[in-house]
Amino acid sequence: MIYTTTFLDFIEETRFLKLQNKFASYDVNSYPYDETYEKIVEGDFKVLEKDINPITEEEIFVYKSFYEDFIIPSISTLAGRYINYFKNKTENEMFEEEKIASFARHQLNRLFKIEIKAKEINYLNDVSKDLFIKQIKDVIDFLSDDYIIPSFSLDRKIKVKMNKTDIIVLFLLLRENKKIVYYTNTEFRLILEKTFLYFNEKDKTYYDISTKPTTISDILNGNRPINNSLKRLKNLFQGEEFYNTLN
């Protein structure tokens, strides 16, 4: 049972309530045009639906779950449907790269706001909430990797004479110590990738900062060692010669 939904249907309580009433209306005992629920139902609930045995063609009745048969299948289609929409729109209505990049940035900003609200949802069960957030991240990664980052040329990025990990750790320290505005991990990655180039000591060349979706969380969770980066940053910012350059 796949019902066509949008990201907004899951972050706005009134729209989610409409989804619950839509599902409730499928029950064979429901009254047409009558809304079953006035407030969001916590947890799962089921409806009794009429069906046909595909072999005997006998009319049967089956119970359907709100989450397993309605919500999860609907959420599972969000990223794929959006990506198809974006490709169709840009391929058939937009022919200038800058316009496409501008449209992608606008959509990305909306998705960042949706992602923040999604993490605050308390009426979806854990499985559905995790799946919903993953669908958002899949679209963010699609827009970032295919449209946003490629639109920034190398000569528009700041060349930082530090290795990639040191740059990431430096800005994470600033974020965690509230010296810069707090950006979600996904936004944080994108900003670093589109703004800076890191320096490779071996070939003395600057390169794009490319990260994985788990790079930031791995650092914060201790799954990616950063002790050497912390030592280098301490040595850099504690040395008097660093500040004497402005005297």
Backbone hydrogen bonds in HBPLUS format (Angstrom, degrees):
<---DONOR---> <-ACCEPTOR-->    atom                        ^
c    i                          cat <-CA-CA->   ^        H-A-AA   ^      H-
h    n   atom  resd res      DA  || num        DHA   H-A  angle D-A-AA Bond
n    s   type  num  typ     dist DA aas  dist angle  dist       angle   num
A0009-ASP N   A0006-THR O   3.11 MM   3  5.41 141.4  2.27 104.7 114.9     1
A0010-PHE N   A0007-PHE O   3.16 MM   3  5.83 159.9  2.20 115.5 121.2     2
A0011-ILE N   A0008-LEU O   3.35 MM   3  5.31 143.9  2.49  98.1 107.5     3
A0015-ARG N   A0012-GLU O   3.10 MM   3  5.45 122.2  2.45 105.2 119.1     4
A0016-PHE N   A0012-GLU O   2.98 MM   4  6.27 151.4  2.06 153.1 162.4     5
A0017-LEU N   A0013-GLU O   2.89 MM   4  6.11 154.2  1.96 149.9 156.5     6
A0018-LYS N   A0014-THR O   3.18 MM   4  6.42 146.0  2.30 134.1 142.6     7
A0019-LEU N   A0015-ARG O   3.11 MM   4  6.47 142.5  2.26 137.8 147.4     8
A0019-LEU N   A0016-PHE O   3.05 MM   3  4.98 120.1  2.42  91.8 107.0     9
A0020-GLN N   A0016-PHE O   3.05 MM   4  6.46 152.9  2.12 147.6 154.5    10
A0021-ASN N   A0017-LEU O   2.95 MM   4  6.28 156.9  2.01 149.9 156.3    11
A0022-LYS N   A0018-LYS O   2.80 MM   4  5.95 145.6  1.91 141.8 152.0    12
A0023-PHE N   A0019-LEU O   2.97 MM   4  6.22 162.2  2.01 151.1 154.5    13
A0024-ALA N   A0020-GLN O   2.91 MM   4  6.12 157.5  1.96 144.2 151.2    14
A0025-SER N   A0021-ASN O   2.98 MM   4  6.10 137.1  2.17 137.8 147.8    15
A0025-SER N   A0022-LYS O   3.21 MM   3  5.21 129.5  2.48  93.3 106.3    16
A0026-TYR N   A0023-PHE O   3.03 MM   3  5.52 158.7  2.08 112.5 119.3    17
A0027-ASP N   A0024-ALA O   3.17 MM   3  5.76 165.4  2.20 114.8 119.3    18
A0030-SER N   A0027-ASP O   3.04 MM   3  5.36 168.8  2.05 115.6 118.5    19
A0028-VAL N   A0048-LEU O   2.87 MM  20  5.99 154.5  1.94 163.5 171.5    20
A0034-ASP N   A0031-TYR O   3.17 MM   3  5.52 153.4  2.25 135.4 133.0    21
A0066-PHE N   A0045-PHE O   2.93 MM  21  5.66 150.8  2.02 164.6 173.1    22
A0047-VAL N   A0064-LYS O   3.01 MM  17  5.43 148.6  2.11 143.3 152.9    23
A0064-LYS N   A0047-VAL O   2.86 MM  17  5.43 158.2  1.91 155.1 162.5    24
A0049-GLU N   A0062-VAL O   2.77 MM  13  5.38 175.8  1.77 161.3 160.1    25
A0062-VAL N   A0049-GLU O   2.89 MM  13  5.38 158.7  1.94 153.3 158.5    26
A0051-ASP N   A0060-ILE O   2.77 MM   9  5.18 162.4  1.80 153.5 151.7    27
A0060-ILE N   A0051-ASP O   2.83 MM   9  5.18 170.5  1.84 137.8 141.1    28
A0053-ASN N   A0058-GLU O   2.80 MM   5  5.15 171.8  1.81 154.0 156.4    29
A0057-GLU N   A0053-ASN O   2.70 MM   4  4.76 138.3  1.87 141.0 148.8    30
A0069-ASP N   A0065-SER O   2.98 MM   4  5.21 148.3  2.08 127.2 137.2    31
A0071-ILE N   A0066-PHE O   2.86 MM   5  6.20 160.8  1.89 154.5 161.1    32
A0072-ILE N   A0067-TYR O   2.91 MM   5  5.71 170.1  1.92 153.0 156.3    33
A0074-SER N   A0070-PHE O   3.26 MM   4  6.19 148.1  2.37 134.0 142.8    34
A0075-ILE N   A0071-ILE O   2.83 MM   4  6.07 166.0  1.85 164.1 167.8    35
A0076-SER N   A0072-ILE O   2.98 MM   4  6.04 157.2  2.03 151.0 157.1    36
A0077-THR N   A0074-SER O   3.24 MM   3  5.68 156.0  2.30 108.7 115.5    37
A0078-LEU N   A0075-ILE O   3.06 MM   3  5.47 160.1  2.10 117.0 122.9    38
A0081-ARG N   A0077-THR O   2.94 MM   4  5.95 163.7  1.96 159.7 164.7    39
A0082-TYR N   A0078-LEU O   2.93 MM   4  6.08 159.4  1.97 151.2 157.3    40
A0083-ILE N   A0079-ALA O   2.90 MM   4  6.09 168.3  1.91 158.7 161.7    41
A0084-ASN N   A0080-GLY O   3.05 MM   4  6.20 158.4  2.10 145.2 151.0    42
A0085-TYR N   A0081-ARG O   2.97 MM   4  6.19 153.9  2.04 143.8 151.2    43
A0086-PHE N   A0082-TYR O   2.82 MM   4  6.12 163.0  1.85 158.3 162.3    44
A0087-LYS N   A0083-ILE O   2.96 MM   4  6.13 168.6  1.98 151.8 154.8    45
A0088-ASN N   A0084-ASN O   2.98 MM   4  6.04 163.4  2.00 146.7 151.8    46
A0089-LYS N   A0085-TYR O   2.92 MM   4  6.07 162.1  1.95 152.9 157.8    47
A0090-THR N   A0086-PHE O   2.95 MM   4  6.10 171.2  1.96 155.6 158.1    48
A0091-GLU N   A0087-LYS O   2.89 MM   4  5.82 153.5  1.96 147.0 154.6    49
A0092-ASN N   A0088-ASN O   3.09 MM   4  5.94 142.3  2.24 138.7 146.7    50
A0093-GLU N   A0089-LYS O   2.85 MM   4  5.44 143.3  1.99 142.3 149.9    51
A0099-LYS N   A0096-GLU O   3.10 MM   3  5.39 121.2  2.46 103.9 117.8    52
A0100-ILE N   A0096-GLU O   3.08 MM   4  6.41 158.8  2.13 155.3 161.7    53
A0101-ALA N   A0097-GLU O   2.85 MM   4  6.10 161.8  1.89 152.8 157.9    54
A0102-SER N   A0098-GLU O   2.88 MM   4  6.01 152.7  1.95 141.8 149.6    55
A0103-PHE N   A0099-LYS O   2.89 MM   4  6.09 157.4  1.95 146.6 152.5    56
A0104-ALA N   A0100-ILE O   2.87 MM   4  6.11 156.2  1.93 148.0 155.1    57
A0105-ARG N   A0101-ALA O   2.92 MM   4  6.16 152.9  1.99 145.0 152.1    58
A0106-HIS N   A0102-SER O   3.02 MM   4  6.28 156.7  2.08 146.0 152.1    59
A0107-GLN N   A0103-PHE O   2.97 MM   4  6.23 162.0  2.00 151.4 155.9    60
A0108-LEU N   A0104-ALA O   2.85 MM   4  5.98 153.0  1.92 145.5 153.8    61
A0109-ASN N   A0105-ARG O   2.98 MM   4  6.21 156.0  2.03 148.6 153.6    62
A0110-ARG N   A0106-HIS O   3.25 MM   4  6.57 152.9  2.33 143.6 150.3    63
A0111-LEU N   A0107-GLN O   2.98 MM   4  6.29 152.3  2.06 146.5 154.6    64
A0112-PHE N   A0108-LEU O   2.92 MM   4  6.23 150.0  2.01 151.2 159.0    65
A0113-LYS N   A0109-ASN O   3.32 MM   4  6.58 154.7  2.38 141.7 147.0    66
A0114-ILE N   A0110-ARG O   2.98 MM   4  6.30 153.1  2.05 145.3 153.5    67
A0115-GLU N   A0111-LEU O   2.77 MM   4  5.99 155.1  1.83 150.0 156.6    68
A0116-ILE N   A0112-PHE O   3.11 MM   4  6.38 155.3  2.18 144.8 150.2    69
A0117-LYS N   A0113-LYS O   3.15 MM   4  6.44 163.4  2.18 148.5 152.2    70
A0118-ALA N   A0114-ILE O   2.81 MM   4  5.99 151.3  1.89 149.0 158.2    71
A0119-LYS N   A0115-GLU O   3.20 MM   4  6.44 148.4  2.30 146.5 152.2    72
A0120-GLU N   A0117-LYS O   2.97 MM   3  5.19 145.4  2.09 103.7 114.5    73
A0121-ILE N   A0118-ALA O   3.28 MM   3  5.36 159.9  2.32 103.2 109.2    74
A0129-LYS N   A0125-ASN O   2.89 MM   4  6.05 161.2  1.93 159.8 166.2    75
A0130-ASP N   A0126-ASP O   2.92 MM   4  6.04 167.8  1.94 152.7 155.7    76
A0131-LEU N   A0127-VAL O   3.05 MM   4  6.19 158.9  2.10 144.7 150.9    77
A0132-PHE N   A0128-SER O   2.84 MM   4  5.99 154.7  1.91 146.2 153.5    78
A0133-ILE N   A0129-LYS O   2.95 MM   4  6.21 164.4  1.98 154.5 157.6    79
A0134-LYS N   A0130-ASP O   2.99 MM   4  6.19 152.4  2.07 143.0 151.1    80
A0135-GLN N   A0131-LEU O   2.97 MM   4  6.24 150.4  2.06 146.7 154.3    81
A0136-ILE N   A0132-PHE O   3.12 MM   4  6.48 153.3  2.20 147.1 153.9    82
A0137-LYS N   A0133-ILE O   2.96 MM   4  6.24 162.9  1.99 150.7 155.1    83
A0138-ASP N   A0134-LYS O   2.86 MM   4  6.06 151.4  1.94 148.7 156.5    84
A0139-VAL N   A0135-GLN O   3.26 MM   4  6.53 153.0  2.34 143.4 148.8    85
A0140-ILE N   A0136-ILE O   2.96 MM   4  6.26 160.4  2.00 152.2 158.4    86
A0141-ASP N   A0137-LYS O   2.81 MM   4  5.99 164.0  1.84 153.3 157.1    87
A0142-PHE N   A0138-ASP O   3.02 MM   4  6.15 152.4  2.10 137.3 145.3    88
A0143-LEU N   A0139-VAL O   2.92 MM   4  6.18 168.0  1.94 157.4 158.8    89
A0144-SER N   A0140-ILE O   2.86 MM   4  5.95 163.4  1.88 151.4 157.0    90
A0145-ASP N   A0141-ASP O   2.87 MM   4  5.78 170.0  1.88 150.0 153.1    91
A0146-ASP N   A0142-PHE O   3.05 MM   4  5.81 157.6  2.10 142.4 149.2    92
A0147-TYR N   A0143-LEU O   2.98 MM   4  5.29 145.7  2.10 131.4 139.1    93
A0148-ILE N   A0143-LEU O   2.94 MM   5  6.22 154.8  2.01 152.9 158.6    94
A0149-ILE N   A0144-SER O   2.99 MM   5  5.80 167.0  2.01 152.7 156.6    95
A0151-SER N   A0148-ILE O   3.02 MM   3  5.40 140.2  2.18 108.3 120.0    96
A0152-PHE N   A0149-ILE O   3.12 MM   3  5.62 166.2  2.14 117.6 122.0    97
A0156-ARG N   A0153-SER O   3.05 MM   3  5.57 161.7  2.09 115.9 121.7    98
A0157-LYS N   A0154-LEU O   3.13 MM   3  5.44 167.1  2.15 113.3 116.8    99
A0158-ILE N   A0195-THR O   2.76 MM  37  6.10 160.6  1.80 165.4 158.7   100
A0197-LEU N   A0158-ILE O   2.81 MM  39  6.02 144.2  1.94 155.4 151.3   101
A0160-VAL N   A0197-LEU O   2.98 MM  37  5.93 171.8  1.98 154.6 157.1   102
A0162-MET N   A0160-VAL O   2.76 MM   2  5.50 141.2  1.90 102.7  91.5   103
A0199-PHE N   A0162-MET O   2.89 MM  37  5.35 168.1  1.90 144.3 146.2   104
A0167-ILE N   A0163-ASN O   3.19 MM   4  6.50 156.7  2.25 154.7 160.9   105
A0168-ILE N   A0164-LYS O   3.09 MM   4  6.40 165.7  2.11 154.9 158.4   106
A0169-VAL N   A0165-THR O   2.86 MM   4  6.05 168.2  1.88 156.7 160.0   107
A0170-LEU N   A0166-ASP O   2.88 MM   4  5.97 157.6  1.93 145.2 151.6   108
A0171-PHE N   A0167-ILE O   3.15 MM   4  6.41 166.7  2.17 153.7 155.4   109
A0172-LEU N   A0168-ILE O   2.90 MM   4  6.09 143.2  2.04 144.3 155.8   110
A0173-LEU N   A0169-VAL O   2.88 MM   4  6.08 154.4  1.94 150.8 156.7   111
A0174-LEU N   A0170-LEU O   3.14 MM   4  6.49 152.6  2.22 141.7 149.1   112
A0175-ARG N   A0171-PHE O   2.92 MM   4  6.11 153.2  1.99 139.7 147.0   113
A0176-GLU N   A0172-LEU O   2.79 MM   4  5.97 174.3  1.79 158.5 159.8   114
A0177-ASN N   A0173-LEU O   2.97 MM   4  5.94 140.8  2.13 139.6 149.3   115
A0179-LYS N   A0174-LEU O   2.78 MM   5  4.97 164.9  1.80 162.9 160.3   116
A0178-LYS N   A0175-ARG O   3.01 MM   3  5.06 158.5  2.06 108.6 111.8   117
A0188-PHE N   A0184-THR O   2.76 MM   4  5.89 164.6  1.78 162.3 167.7   118
A0189-ARG N   A0185-ASN O   2.99 MM   4  6.16 161.2  2.03 146.8 150.2   119
A0190-LEU N   A0186-THR O   3.15 MM   4  6.38 166.2  2.17 148.7 152.3   120
A0191-ILE N   A0187-GLU O   2.89 MM   4  6.14 163.5  1.92 158.6 162.6   121
A0192-LEU N   A0188-PHE O   3.11 MM   4  6.34 166.1  2.13 152.5 155.7   122
A0193-GLU N   A0189-ARG O   2.94 MM   4  6.14 163.3  1.96 154.5 159.5   123
A0194-LYS N   A0190-LEU O   2.96 MM   4  6.08 154.9  2.02 152.1 158.0   124
A0195-THR N   A0191-ILE O   3.04 MM   4  5.89 123.6  2.37 139.9 152.6   125
A0196-PHE N   A0192-LEU O   3.09 MM   4  5.75 169.0  2.10 149.0 150.5   126
A0198-TYR N   A0207-TYR O   2.89 MM   9  5.45 147.2  2.00 156.4 158.1   127
A0207-TYR N   A0198-TYR O   2.86 MM   9  5.45 155.9  1.91 152.1 160.3   128
A0200-ASN N   A0205-THR O   2.86 MM   5  5.41 164.6  1.88 153.1 158.3   129
A0204-LYS N   A0200-ASN O   2.81 MM   4  5.43 118.3  2.20 145.6 162.8   130
A0215-THR N   A0212-LYS O   3.01 MM   3  5.17 166.0  2.03 114.1 118.7   131
A0218-ASP N   A0214-THR O   2.79 MM   4  5.80 154.3  1.86 158.8 166.1   132
A0219-ILE N   A0215-THR O   3.18 MM   4  6.44 151.2  2.26 144.1 150.7   133
A0220-LEU N   A0216-ILE O   3.01 MM   4  6.32 166.9  2.03 155.4 158.8   134
A0221-ASN N   A0217-SER O   2.83 MM   4  5.87 146.2  1.94 145.0 153.9   135
A0223-ASN N   A0218-ASP O   2.76 MM   5  4.77 128.7  2.02 151.0 156.5   136
A0224-ARG N   A0218-ASP O   3.13 MM   6  5.36 129.4  2.40 125.8 117.8   137
A0222-GLY N   A0219-ILE O   3.22 MM   3  5.25 156.1  2.28 100.9 108.1   138
A0230-LEU N   A0226-ILE O   2.95 MM   4  6.25 160.0  1.99 159.3 165.0   139
A0231-LYS N   A0227-ASN O   3.03 MM   4  6.30 154.9  2.09 148.3 154.9   140
A0232-ARG N   A0228-ASN O   3.01 MM   4  6.26 161.3  2.05 148.4 153.1   141
A0233-LEU N   A0229-SER O   2.94 MM   4  6.16 161.8  1.98 152.9 157.9   142
A0234-LYS N   A0230-LEU O   2.95 MM   4  6.12 156.8  2.01 146.2 152.5   143
A0235-ASN N   A0231-LYS O   3.00 MM   4  6.21 163.4  2.03 150.9 155.1   144
A0236-LEU N   A0232-ARG O   2.93 MM   4  6.12 152.6  2.01 145.3 153.3   145
A0237-PHE N   A0233-LEU O   2.98 MM   4  6.12 171.1  1.98 154.5 155.8   146
A0238-GLN N   A0234-LYS O   2.97 MM   4  5.80 133.2  2.19 143.9 153.9   147
A0242-PHE N   A0239-GLY O   3.20 MM   3  5.68 146.3  2.32 108.6 117.1   148
A0243-TYR N   A0240-GLU O   3.02 MM   3  5.56 130.6  2.27 112.0 123.1   149
A0244-ASN N   A0240-GLU O   3.03 MM   4  6.25 142.2  2.17 148.8 160.3   150
A0246-LEU N   A0243-TYR O   3.30 MM   3  6.11 170.1  2.31 119.3 121.8   151
A0247-ASN N   A0244-ASN O   3.07 MM   3  5.12 160.8  2.11 105.8 111.9   152
